[in-house]
Amino acid sequence: MATSQFALYQLKNIPENREKHFCPYQKLQEKGIKVRCGDYEQVYIGRMPPTETPENIRKQFDTKMPRTCRGHSISVSDVLVLNKEGEVTCYYVEKTGFTVITGFIRIDASDVPVSIDTTGFHIEGKEGSWLAFDSEIIDGKLFFLMEHEKYGREVAWVVVDESGKLIVDNVYNGFDQTVTQRIEAYFHPPKPVGESARQEKTSPADRQKGIGNSGDRPGSGIDRERKDTAIDGRKKPVSPKGKSGRPSVLAKLHQKQAEIAKRSGKPAP
């Protein structure tokens, strides 16, 4: 026998939903606004007896909010979804009472491969045939707990969606918290973590600076000459020194000849 349960949906807190919050269903119809599951988030899901009514659920929430509810108290514009042993009904919450709505969750089993009455179903990647014996509503979608028709509880159960796609394998405790989290993770996988740091890029100015520094070798004769010219616009005379830094022999000879010629009154050679 399928488990009876209910889920509470409340509008997402986004700018697009601003005019929908706490708005009666009739007003939405007049404005041409549709009540879509994609605009809502599931804030609570719980078990219930098959005879439960939306009125009783609302009273229970008004008396004491469940600790695991992630939303506010039941208010206008909320949607209550009751699943009574596979029969799903959606209720739009009004100021007083409820309005039954369709299309919020696809519940017509005539156009989907799997429903709560499905038997003899073949799951891709699994041997034998399977039957549905329990269902769960998660994020506005129906999921079914399937049991092997031949081996029953001798093999692990599986969870499929309405299309019959395998969502969770190796299930042993029905729709427990672990299975619910695995279903949510399947449809909402965690975002990949980006690189912790980006590679540093050298600016054009820094690259130009680097080129200039590599071209001017500090201490070279060319470098000193360029710097001297840049200061006063004129080149300083080159000292008559050799590569060793001492006066050359030829320079000494010319200097000596000039001194002798000066003393004798003769022109310098």
Helices and strands as residue ranges (DSSP letters): E 5-11, G 15-17, H 25-30, G 37-39, E 40-47, H 54-63, E 79-84, E 87-93, E 98-101, G 109-111, E 130-138, E 141-148, E 157-161, E 166-171, H 177-187, H 204-215, H 221-232, H 249-264
